[in-house]
C-alpha cells in the first residue's frame, strides 16, 4: 500500500478530511523541521498539535522555524559559555 492509499483509507476510517497534496508537503516539511531541530519523536507530535490547533500550516511552519531558531540560539549560548 502506498502512502497516499494509506492516507485515503485512514481518512475514510477516521472520518477526517484527506489532506491535499500541498497540505501533505507542508505537513512533511513541518515534521522534518521538528525532527531535525530536536528528537525525531517531535515530528509526529508536532503534526498532531498542528491538526488540533486549527491554524494554517504556513503559520505553523513559521512557528516551527521560530522554535528551531530559539533552540539553536540557546545551544549557541551554551557552547560559548
PEZI-V913580 format. One record per helix or strand of 3 or more residues. SS is the DSSP state (2 for helix, 1 for strand). FROM is the first residue (numbers start at 1). TO is the last residue. If there is no record, write none. Layout:
# PEZI-V913580
SS;FROM;TO + SS;FROM;TO
This chain:
# PEZI-V913580
2;3;14 + 2;21;37 + 2;42;53 + 2;57;80
